[in-house]
Amino acid sequence: MNPVHILAKKGEISEKVLIAGDPGRVKLLSTLLKDVKLVNENRGFLVYTGKYNDENVSIATHGIGGPSIAIVLEELAMLGANTFVRYGTAG
């Protein structure tokens, strides 16, 4: 099965992904990356990939709610991601 929400290609997503619900937060965090590239904006799921301290990293938005985050995590894993850290509030 291929991702239907995140239309990036394998190789465009890092193994390490920082996720956040707020697209504004993801845009702000992406400014910390070098050689940053927007690899997805389909269906409002922003995904940026670049380098931070010489490490490849992707930053993605997951929107609101459990079903939305489940979609994003599953599709990012299909594209090669295996380590996720969520950045944001608890509410």
Steps between C-alpha positions, in 0.01 A plus 500: 500500500623849414444814707201704383537807722876550507613495139874521562721232350720251684828672567332837554404409859767460766507205739470760779185712502388779730120533492270776620131569466526867410610582142635835622725323748625265227578796270688671784700186585589452133694828510753326727590251225770538237432401140131485590249379243120490520424140394124494565212741544222272376182506712656753735771265626819705477822298493846657480830314475846641560805479723538594865850468648599292194217252564219443252166584657144551384241719670132427443162627609240248616195717554247440778385173653600137519386395151698781338822419685452128425479576127815712507708254705398204285569678173833643618602148607408373151745757365789390725457687828557295815559749782240759598507779757190712556554869570212702641251538780312227682156653458 
